[in-house]
């Protein structure tokens, strides 16, 4: 890396902190429709202040808008950054040490809702661009930004947006929203995400709650729902929906090899969560293999009847459960939704209503793709240690829009660390890792700019 760029990045932390405070002070909770348009406007302004031409674009069905930006560099080799400006709800508020939308600095960290997921990553991209422009006058490669506003709600309108804007979003490679370091402080390069199907199961048996003594003759929806849920998975964690595993692609040899090279981190997670152990007793490499490569069915929440303090002898008239399925290649959420309906019907639960919430398909970049090596080499340059190549994230996001619809390779390069507490109270970033993430971003851009177009065409379009 150009040492002048490195010095410029390391000397601009105060400016980045101000940008972080501005962006995180603005609420943008998609689930509550709170501050979305205001944050999109602020996001556009921050891009423009960094020298990026930016505008706000509508999404189909009057969805949350996308902030799009672009800036041509010395090379036409084009990198697109995918990020999102929407954040998770901050509740429960009482567990925050400081208000979630009043960014606070404590012990080399900044705390705020959305600072790690994903506003801090956006500011890191802009910090790298600012440093490169100040030192070199132009970027080494061309860049685009695609910053959506509904990722935390499952990106419901993002697929048609991408399909309608393929030319605008055309790029050679993509840096995804996340990334950072593992428990050892080694950089990680993540190459994919699981898909997801999120639904709510609803049971109703009467038009109102009644006295619990009627439980002798009136059906209880909470029992109906509990019995229906018990048909989805056995106590050995096997999914019981017929055909659920039919399309699961077996792990590739390179993926198994990558997992064998990953450090074991189950003990750190066990201590962080304060649990006695993990499902099926998995540890080490088997823990990683199961966590990263297998699909899941999870109950996110159950609601019915009276749950307040004291007693209330009531027979509820409705019960609901929120469920998510994490999917792996080559599963498709539409297919799993159909199989779920047929399964419940076959088990005599046709009365259980399925309220579809959102779905995304899985996506992965091949481990032997040259783009992976470029990002990994840039990480090695910045961190001084061999990065951990992770075949896929266990979480979900619209990564298939890039790997499948746009047909470009995706990798991560970011500022996160294991105790960032994303989606939880006291979400935070650590400034040392933030600076490393900015340096890594700049190093990636320099290396991409130095590739000649022939090499890029022959190698990166794998």
Helices and strands as residue ranges (DSSP letters): H 3-10, H 13-25, G 30-32, H 36-49, E 53-59, G 60-62, E 63-71, E 78-84, G 93-95, E 104-106, E 109-111, I 115-119, H 120-136, E 142-148, G 151-153, H 158-164, E 173-176, E 180-181, E 187-190, E 192-204, E 210-211, G 212-216, H 221-230, H 253-261, H 266-273, G 279-281, H 284-293, E 296-304, E 314-315, E 318-327, H 333-346, E 353-360, E 363-364, H 370-383, E 388-390, E 393-396, H 400-400, I 401-405, E 409-412, E 428-430, H 431-450, H 453-455, I 456-460
